Structures are given as C-alpha cells and as structure tokens.
Amino acid sequence: MTGDPTGDPLHRAAEVLAGATTVAMACHVNPDADALGSMLGLSAYLRARGVETICSFPNEPLEPPRWASLLPGIDGLVEASEFPREPEVMVTCDCASADRLGRLQASADRAKELIWIDHHRSNDGLGTIPLIDPDASSTCEMVVRLITVMGGDMPDETALCLYAGLVTDTGKFQYEATRPETLRIAADLREHDFDHTGLVQALYEDNRREYLSLVGTALGRMAYEPEADLIWTYLTQSDLTGAGVHAQETDDLIDVIRTAREVDVAAVLKQMKDGRFKVSARSRGKHDLAAVAATFGGGGHRLAAGYTSGHGLAETIELLVATLRGEPVAP
C-alpha cells in the first residue's frame, strides 16, 4: 500500500498509534538487531500504554538469532501464518522494500494504516505514513523520535531493544551515520537499567568454534581485484552444511574482510540453499554501494548494501567488478 500523506508524517504516525487498540508489527526477513530492536522496542512502549501488539517476521519456521534471546518480547513473536491478514494498523520496521516482508507483504497491502519506518536510502517510500530518513543511523533512532513525539515514559525494555539496534547499525558508533544526535540518543538509552555488558557480549562475543573455523576458510580464499578496488571472499552451501553453521551466523564476516588496509570495497558472497549468491558489500567512501546494489535488484546504504545474484560465483564477481569500474552491465 502506498500513500501520499498530508502533514508531518511523524506526528500523523504518533496520532494513529495513540488511537489504536491493536497494532500489527513486522520487520524484514533474516532480521538483524536494528530490525528486531526497533520492532520490539516500539512494541514494548505501546504495550506499556495499553496497546496490544502482534509481532512477527517472515522466516518460516520462526527462528530468532541466538543473541535475540536478550531482547524483551522475543518470546511473544508469532509465526507468519498467525499474523493478522487485514490489520487496522500495521507498522513495518527496517524494510527497504516490500519484498523484504515475504508473506507478510500481503498483510501490509491490506492494512488500513501502514506506518513504514526505515532508514535505507534505496527505500521506495511505501506505506500510508512513510517515516523514512536515509540520514538516520538506524531504524531504532527513528523509533526514538516517534516515541519522543508520542510522549510518556520509555520502559527499560524499550531502551534495551533500541540500544541494541543503534549500536549494531552504527558499527559500534564507527560508521559515517554516527552523528552527535546519535550519540546523545545512545547516552539517553544507556541511562536506563539494563544489562549493557551482557547485551554487547551476546551481540559481539558469542561465536561458535565452527563459525571461527569458517572465518579461517573465508580468509584463506580472499581475492583482490585492484582494478575495482575490491577485496572479496565467499562461502558455499557445502562449507556451511559441512561445518554445521547457519548462514545467519556468518553475517559478521564482512566486518572482518572490510578491515583490509588501502582497499575501498569489501564483499562477502554466501551461497544460499537455492544455489544463488547473497552479496554483502561495504565501502570506505569512494563507491556508492546503494547504486551498485540497485543495478542487481538490491539496495541499502551508500557505504553498506547488498543484493542476491542469480549467476554463478565467477560471473557474479565479474559483474560486480565491472559495475564498480563504472561499466554498463546486464544484470
């Protein structure tokens, strides 16, 4: 559902949520901490105000990441099959495009009011009330703005969830989108009573030995493409199944590859069960990766983006190299 709302969308969203008795909430498939944190953080806030919330994401079966066990409300998620078909009010969190909702997109299409909260530059501006700011550090930062407009006390549970998304989507406050406002928000959230050390350890210091072994495999395969200022590596389905590691466990591998000195772009290619490769890329600033990903039907931010390639490994890299060099390609 797409709308052309009049007036300030932030205040319109606050008004709709303040008048709701039940709110359906969804985030994108294979959710990260910003997706789950923004959804569950807003959910906890609304519940404290007496609003019933129904939260989900489109993975089937619903299997939240291990670190998500520390997020309040994670045990209340419902399977996508149990999500309301025609919600009066629905909120989506951290979705750059409708297809990221999977089967929950049908509910979004039928929602009477659809509040679309996102910070990806490639967002299409969906929803009857689109809250989209590509300059925001995270969707969690945008939820803080919404809660500030709505007013009232912020529960500690909300603060924990929003802090998780804020710290991860800023790369522990290292990325370009970390502004003074971002740090002030983080400080305000940190004033609340939650286990900061336990949360950060769950997010960054909880890897299985099998995953660390795969990191070694990936590092051994690194290749450098000087004409594209690119360093890259890959993992196959055979690698993942052989090690007994789920693809989501390797999401942080890109953060290891991107530390390569004097290289602008880092990319990790992970083969999915259907044989296609999921490409995750990061730039130090010379390349607009959102534009690169858009060439292949993906999206994201200027310095962090991704897409899914329907080609084999060699051709996927050839096309990526050509695009980074500014050459026209046929996706």
C-alpha positions in Angstrom: 0.0 0.0 0.0 1.4 3.4 -1.0 0.0 6.7 0.2 0.6 10.4 -0.2 0.0 11.6 3.4 -0.6 15.3 4.2 1.0 17.0 7.1 4.0 15.8 9.2 4.2 12.0 8.9 5.9 11.7 12.3 3.0 13.4 14.1 0.5 11.5 11.9 2.1 8.2 12.9 2.0 9.3 16.6 -1.7 10.1 16.3 -2.6 6.8 14.7 -0.7 4.8 17.2 -2.1 6.7 20.1 -5.6 5.9 19.0 -5.0 2.3 18.2 -6.1 -0.6 20.4 -4.2 -3.3 18.4 -1.1 -2.8 16.2 0.4 -5.5 14.0 4.2 -5.1 13.6 6.7 -6.8 11.2 10.3 -6.5 10.3 12.3 -7.9 7.4 13.3 -11.5 6.7 16.5 -12.7 8.5 16.3 -9.8 10.9 19.3 -8.0 12.3 19.4 -6.2 15.7 18.1 -2.9 14.1 15.1 -4.7 12.7 14.2 -6.7 15.8 15.2 -4.0 18.2 13.1 -1.3 16.5 10.1 -3.6 16.3 10.3 -5.0 19.8 11.3 -1.7 21.3 8.3 0.1 19.9 6.1 -2.9 20.8 7.2 -2.7 24.5 6.5 1.1 24.5 3.0 0.6 23.1 2.2 -2.3 25.4 3.1 -0.1 28.4 0.4 2.3 27.1 -2.2 -0.5 27.0 -2.0 -1.2 23.3 -2.0 -4.9 22.1 0.8 -5.7 19.7 1.3 -8.7 17.4 4.9 -9.0 16.2 6.5 -11.3 13.5 9.0 -11.6 10.7 8.6 -13.8 7.6 11.1 -16.6 8.3 9.4 -19.9 8.3 9.9 -21.5 10.8 10.4 -18.5 13.0 13.9 -18.9 14.5 15.2 -15.7 16.0 19.0 -15.4 16.2 20.7 -16.6 19.4 21.5 -13.0 20.6 17.9 -12.1 20.3 17.1 -14.1 23.4 18.1 -11.0 25.4 15.5 -8.7 23.7 12.4 -8.4 25.8 9.3 -9.5 23.9 11.2 -12.0 21.7 9.2 -14.9 23.2 6.0 -13.3 22.2 6.6 -13.4 18.4 4.0 -15.2 16.3 4.6 -17.3 13.2 3.9 -15.5 9.9 1.0 -17.8 9.4 -0.7 -16.4 12.6 -0.1 -12.8 11.6 -3.3 -10.7 11.1 -4.5 -10.8 7.5 -6.1 -7.4 7.4 -4.8 -5.2 10.2 -6.3 -1.9 11.0 -2.9 -0.5 11.9 0.4 -2.1 10.9 4.0 -1.0 11.4 6.9 -2.2 9.4 10.5 -1.8 10.7 13.7 -1.6 8.7 12.3 -2.8 5.4 13.8 -1.1 2.4 11.3 -2.8 0.0 8.0 -4.6 0.3 9.5 -8.0 -0.8 11.6 -8.0 2.4 8.4 -8.7 4.2 8.0 -12.1 2.5 4.5 -13.5 3.0 3.7 -10.6 5.4 3.6 -8.3 2.4 0.0 -9.4 1.8 -1.0 -8.1 5.3 0.8 -4.8 4.6 -1.1 -4.4 1.3 -4.4 -4.9 3.1 -3.6 -2.7 6.2 -5.9 0.3 6.6 -3.0 2.3 8.0 0.6 1.3 7.2 3.4 3.1 9.1 6.6 2.3 7.3 9.7 3.1 9.4 13.0 2.8 7.6 16.4 4.5 7.0 17.6 2.8 3.8 18.5 5.2 1.0 17.0 2.8 -1.5 13.6 2.8 0.2 10.6 3.3 -2.2 8.6 5.4 0.2 5.9 2.8 0.9 3.0 3.0 3.4 0.2 5.4 4.1 2.5 7.0 6.6 6.1 6.7 5.4 8.7 7.5 8.1 11.9 7.3 6.1 15.1 9.2 6.8 18.2 7.9 4.9 20.4 10.1 7.1 19.3 8.4 10.3 21.9 6.0 11.8 19.3 3.3 12.2 15.6 2.5 12.3 15.9 2.4 16.1 17.0 6.1 16.0 13.8 6.8 14.1 11.7 4.9 16.7 13.2 7.1 19.4 12.0 10.2 17.5 8.5 8.7 17.2 8.4 7.8 20.9 9.6 11.3 21.8 6.6 12.8 19.9 4.2 10.4 21.5 5.5 11.3 24.9 5.4 9.5 28.3 7.9 7.3 30.0 10.1 4.9 28.0 10.2 1.4 29.5 13.7 -0.1 30.2 12.7 -2.9 27.9 12.3 -0.5 25.1 15.6 1.2 25.8 17.5 -2.1 25.7 15.9 -3.1 22.3 16.6 0.3 20.7 20.2 0.4 22.1 20.9 -3.0 20.5 19.9 -1.7 17.1 21.6 1.6 17.5 25.0 0.1 18.5 25.0 -2.6 15.7 23.8 -0.4 12.8 26.4 2.2 13.6 29.2 -0.5 13.8 29.7 0.3 17.5 29.5 4.0 16.6 32.2 3.8 13.9 30.1 4.4 10.8 29.6 7.6 8.8 25.9 7.9 10.0 27.0 8.3 13.6 26.2 11.9 14.3 26.2 13.9 17.6 22.4 13.3 17.8 23.1 9.6 17.5 25.4 9.6 20.5 23.1 11.7 22.5 20.3 9.2 21.9 22.6 6.3 22.9 23.5 8.1 26.1 19.8 8.6 26.9 19.1 5.0 26.3 22.1 3.9 28.4 20.6 5.8 31.4 18.0 3.0 31.6 18.5 -0.1 33.7 19.6 -3.0 31.5 22.5 -5.4 31.3 24.7 -3.5 28.9 27.7 -5.9 29.2 25.5 -9.0 28.7 23.9 -7.4 25.7 27.2 -6.4 24.0 28.7 -9.8 24.7 25.7 -11.6 23.1 26.0 -9.3 20.1 29.8 -9.4 19.5 31.4 -12.1 21.7 29.4 -15.2 21.3 30.7 -17.1 18.3 30.8 -20.9 18.0 34.2 -22.6 17.2 32.7 -23.9 14.0 32.0 -20.4 12.8 35.5 -19.3 13.7 36.8 -22.2 11.6 34.8 -20.9 8.6 36.3 -17.5 9.1 39.6 -19.1 8.5 38.3 -20.8 5.4 37.0 -17.5 4.1 40.2 -15.6 4.9 42.2 -18.2 3.0 40.1 -17.6 -0.1 40.3 -13.8 -0.1 41.0 -12.3 -3.6 42.0 -8.8 -4.5 40.7 -7.1 -7.7 42.8 -3.9 -7.9 41.0 -2.5 -11.0 37.8 -2.3 -8.9 39.5 -1.5 -5.5 37.8 -4.6 -4.2 38.6 -7.4 -1.8 36.3 -10.4 -1.6 35.7 -13.9 -0.4 32.9 -16.5 -0.4 31.3 -19.4 1.4 29.4 -22.2 -0.3 26.5 -24.2 0.9 28.9 -27.1 1.2 31.0 -25.0 3.6 28.1 -24.1 5.7 26.5 -27.5 5.9 29.8 -29.2 6.4 30.6 -27.0 9.4 27.0 -27.2 10.7 26.8 -23.4 10.6 23.7 -21.4 9.6 24.2 -18.6 7.0 22.9 -16.0 9.5 25.8 -16.9 11.9 28.2 -15.6 9.3 26.7 -12.1 8.9 29.6 -10.5 10.8 32.2 -12.0 8.4 32.0 -8.8 6.2 33.3 -6.8 9.2 36.5 -8.8 9.2 37.1 -8.5 5.5 36.4 -4.8 5.4 39.3 -4.1 7.7 41.7 -4.7 4.8 44.0 -1.7 4.6 44.0 0.5 1.5 41.1 -1.2 -0.2 37.8 0.7 -0.6 35.2 -2.1 -1.2 34.9 -5.4 0.7 32.4 -8.1 -0.3 31.3 -11.4 1.0 29.4 -13.9 -1.2 27.4 -16.5 0.6 25.7 -19.3 -1.4 22.0 -19.9 -0.4 20.2 -23.1 -0.5 18.8 -22.4 -4.0 22.3 -22.0 -5.3 22.2 -18.2 -5.7 24.7 -16.0 -4.0 23.9 -13.3 -1.5 26.3 -10.5 -1.8 27.1 -8.2 1.1 29.4 -5.2 0.4 30.9 -2.3 2.4 32.8 0.8 1.2 35.2 3.1 2.9 33.7 6.0 0.9 34.7 6.0 -2.7 31.8 4.0 -4.1 28.0 4.4 -3.7 27.1 0.8 -2.9 23.4 1.5 -2.8 23.6 2.4 -6.5 25.7 -0.7 -7.2 23.2 -3.0 -5.4 20.3 -1.4 -7.2 21.8 -2.5 -10.5 21.2 -6.1 -9.4 17.8 -5.5 -7.7 19.2 -5.0 -4.2 19.6 -1.9 -2.1 20.9 -0.5 1.2 23.0 2.5 2.1 25.8 4.4 0.3 28.5 2.6 2.2 26.7 -0.7 3.0 24.4 -2.6 0.7 23.6 -6.0 -0.6 21.8 -8.0 -3.3 21.1 -11.5 -4.5 22.9 -12.7 -7.6 21.3 -15.3 -9.9 24.7 -16.0 -11.5 27.5 -18.4 -10.6 30.4 -17.3 -8.4 32.7 -16.3 -11.3 30.1 -14.3 -13.2 28.8 -12.7 -10.0 32.3 -11.3 -9.3 32.8 -10.3 -12.9 29.6 -8.2 -12.9 30.5 -6.7 -9.5 33.9 -5.7 -10.7 32.5 -4.2 -13.9 29.9 -2.2 -12.0 32.5 -0.8 -9.5 34.5 0.3 -12.5 31.5 2.2 -13.9 31.0 -0.1 -16.9 27.4 -0.9 -18.1 26.3 -4.4 -17.3 23.3 -6.5 -18.0 22.2 -8.0 -14.6 
